[in-house]
Amino acid sequence: LCRKSEIDWFLYGLRAIFPEPWENFAGFLPESERGDLLGNYYRRLVDPDPAVHMPAARAWSTYEGSCSTLLPSRETVDYFAGDVVALGLARMEAHYFKHDIFMPENALLANVGRLRGIPGVIVQGRYDIVCPIVSAHEFVTAWPEVDYQIIPDAGHSAWEPGITAALVAACERFKRQ
């Protein structure tokens, strides 16, 4: 739902569960800049100099990759650390977070009625720490006709087997509709 509380969770709250990746993420910035992780990362990520934006992008993306799977996955972290993924992911997320996803707070939940009659699927890892299940649960409560699939042995990553299978099945189903 990308609410302020969820953005704050990503930036600061994940520390409670993933202290080591969070320390690397926050520690990338000088101590004097850690009170505003988003603003100070964003400033670096939009800098045109690759010597400025690429290290920030790798730190941001590696942080997310480190927290994305149910079980630690070196392959996932390495994928997130690649230049193209890191820069695209970090810039996009920071841009949307910095601009409050270009919508008023809670806009997705407040406007869920507009989805009535439109087929939808929500695939949520039970142990998704990046986007905790409570948000999906709140959305499903407001949109009960959506096909809600909780994957019992998954975190956030689309590459976890149960998440991948559910996403492919949903796409196949939509293809036939």
C-alpha positions as CSV (number, residue, x, y, z in Angstrom):
1,L,0.0,0.0,0.0
2,C,3.1,2.1,0.2
3,R,1.9,4.1,3.2
4,K,4.3,6.3,5.2
5,S,4.4,3.7,7.9
6,E,5.5,1.0,5.4
7,I,8.2,3.2,4.0
8,D,9.4,4.0,7.5
9,W,9.4,0.3,8.2
10,F,11.6,-0.4,5.2
11,L,14.0,2.4,6.0
12,Y,14.2,2.0,9.8
13,G,12.0,-0.9,11.1
14,L,13.7,-3.8,9.2
15,R,16.6,-3.2,11.6
16,A,14.6,-5.1,14.2
17,I,14.8,-8.3,12.1
18,F,17.8,-7.7,9.8
19,P,20.2,-5.7,11.9
20,E,23.3,-6.6,9.9
21,P,21.9,-5.6,6.5
22,W,20.4,-2.5,8.0
23,E,23.7,-1.5,9.5
24,N,25.3,-1.8,6.1
25,F,22.5,0.2,4.5
26,A,22.5,3.0,7.1
27,G,26.3,2.8,7.5
28,F,26.8,3.6,3.9
29,L,25.9,7.2,4.8
30,P,27.9,9.4,7.1
31,E,26.5,9.3,10.7
32,S,25.3,12.9,10.4
33,E,23.0,11.9,7.5
34,R,21.4,8.7,9.0
35,G,18.5,10.6,10.5
36,D,17.1,11.0,6.9
37,L,18.0,7.9,5.1
38,L,15.5,8.5,2.3
39,G,16.5,12.1,1.6
40,N,20.2,11.4,1.7
41,Y,20.0,8.3,-0.4
42,Y,17.7,10.1,-2.9
43,R,20.2,13.0,-3.3
44,R,22.9,10.5,-4.2
45,L,20.8,8.4,-6.4
46,V,19.8,11.3,-8.6
47,D,23.3,12.6,-8.9
48,P,24.4,12.3,-12.5
49,D,27.9,11.1,-11.5
50,P,28.1,7.2,-11.5
51,A,30.8,7.5,-8.8
52,V,28.1,9.0,-6.6
53,H,24.9,7.2,-7.6
54,M,26.2,3.6,-8.2
55,P,27.6,3.0,-4.7
56,A,24.4,4.3,-3.2
57,A,22.3,2.2,-5.6
58,R,24.2,-0.9,-4.7
59,A,23.9,-0.2,-0.9
60,W,20.1,0.3,-1.2
61,S,19.5,-2.7,-3.5
62,T,21.7,-5.0,-1.6
63,Y,19.9,-4.1,1.6
64,E,16.5,-5.1,0.0
65,G,18.0,-8.2,-1.5
66,S,19.4,-9.2,1.9
67,C,15.9,-9.0,3.5
68,S,13.9,-10.5,0.6
69,T,14.0,-14.2,1.1
70,L,12.7,-16.5,3.8
71,L,16.1,-18.2,4.0
72,P,19.4,-16.3,3.3
73,S,20.2,-16.4,-0.4
74,R,23.6,-15.3,-1.7
75,E,22.3,-15.6,-5.3
76,T,19.5,-13.1,-4.6
77,V,21.8,-10.6,-2.9
78,D,24.3,-10.9,-5.8
79,Y,21.5,-10.3,-8.3
80,F,20.3,-7.2,-6.4
81,A,23.9,-6.0,-6.3
82,G,24.2,-6.0,-10.1
83,D,24.5,-2.5,-11.7
84,V,21.3,-2.5,-13.8
85,V,19.1,-4.0,-11.1
86,A,20.6,-1.9,-8.3
87,L,20.3,1.4,-10.1
88,G,16.8,0.7,-11.5
89,L,15.4,-0.6,-8.2
90,A,17.0,2.0,-5.9
91,R,16.2,5.0,-8.1
92,M,12.6,3.9,-8.7
93,E,11.9,3.1,-5.0
94,A,13.5,6.2,-3.6
95,H,11.8,8.4,-6.2
96,Y,8.4,7.0,-5.4
97,F,9.0,7.0,-1.6
98,K,10.4,10.6,-1.7
99,H,7.2,11.7,-3.5
100,D,4.7,9.8,-1.3
101,I,4.0,7.5,-4.3
102,F,2.4,10.6,-6.0
103,M,-0.8,9.9,-4.1
104,P,-2.4,11.0,-0.8
105,E,-1.7,8.8,2.2
106,N,-3.8,5.7,2.2
107,A,-5.1,6.4,-1.3
108,L,-5.0,2.8,-2.5
109,L,-7.0,1.5,0.4
110,A,-9.4,4.5,0.3
111,N,-10.1,3.8,-3.4
112,V,-10.3,0.0,-3.4
113,G,-14.0,0.2,-4.3
114,R,-12.9,1.2,-7.8
115,L,-11.5,-2.3,-8.3
116,R,-14.9,-4.0,-7.8
117,G,-15.5,-6.3,-10.8
118,I,-11.9,-6.3,-11.9
119,P,-10.2,-9.6,-11.5
120,G,-7.2,-9.5,-9.3
121,V,-4.7,-11.7,-7.5
122,I,-2.5,-10.8,-4.5
123,V,0.4,-13.2,-3.9
124,Q,1.9,-12.6,-0.5
125,G,4.7,-14.4,1.3
126,R,3.8,-15.3,4.8
127,Y,7.3,-14.2,6.0
128,D,7.6,-11.2,3.8
129,I,9.5,-8.8,6.0
130,V,10.0,-6.1,3.3
131,C,6.3,-5.7,2.8
132,P,4.7,-7.3,5.9
133,I,1.6,-9.4,5.4
134,V,-0.6,-7.0,7.5
135,S,-0.8,-4.6,4.5
136,A,-2.1,-7.3,2.2
137,H,-4.5,-8.5,4.9
138,E,-5.9,-4.9,5.2
139,F,-6.2,-4.6,1.4
140,V,-8.0,-8.0,1.2
141,T,-10.4,-7.0,4.0
142,A,-11.4,-4.0,1.9
143,W,-11.4,-6.0,-1.4
144,P,-12.7,-9.5,-0.4
145,E,-13.4,-10.7,-3.9
146,V,-9.7,-10.6,-4.8
147,D,-7.9,-14.0,-5.1
148,Y,-5.6,-13.8,-2.1
149,Q,-2.8,-16.3,-2.0
150,I,-0.6,-16.6,1.0
151,I,2.5,-18.5,0.3
152,P,3.4,-20.3,3.5
153,D,7.1,-20.8,2.9
154,A,8.1,-17.5,1.3
155,G,9.3,-14.0,2.0
156,H,9.3,-11.1,-0.4
157,S,11.2,-12.3,-3.4
158,A,9.4,-13.2,-6.6
159,W,12.2,-15.9,-7.1
160,E,11.1,-18.0,-4.2
161,P,9.5,-21.1,-5.7
162,G,6.0,-20.7,-4.2
163,I,5.8,-17.0,-5.1
164,T,7.1,-17.7,-8.7
165,A,4.6,-20.6,-9.2
166,A,1.6,-18.5,-7.9
167,L,2.6,-15.5,-10.1
168,V,3.0,-17.6,-13.2
169,A,-0.4,-19.4,-12.5
170,A,-2.1,-16.0,-12.1
171,C,-0.7,-14.7,-15.4
172,E,-1.7,-17.9,-17.2
173,R,-5.2,-17.5,-15.8
174,F,-5.4,-13.9,-16.9
175,K,-4.1,-14.9,-20.3
176,R,-7.2,-17.1,-20.7
177,Q,-9.7,-14.5,-19.5
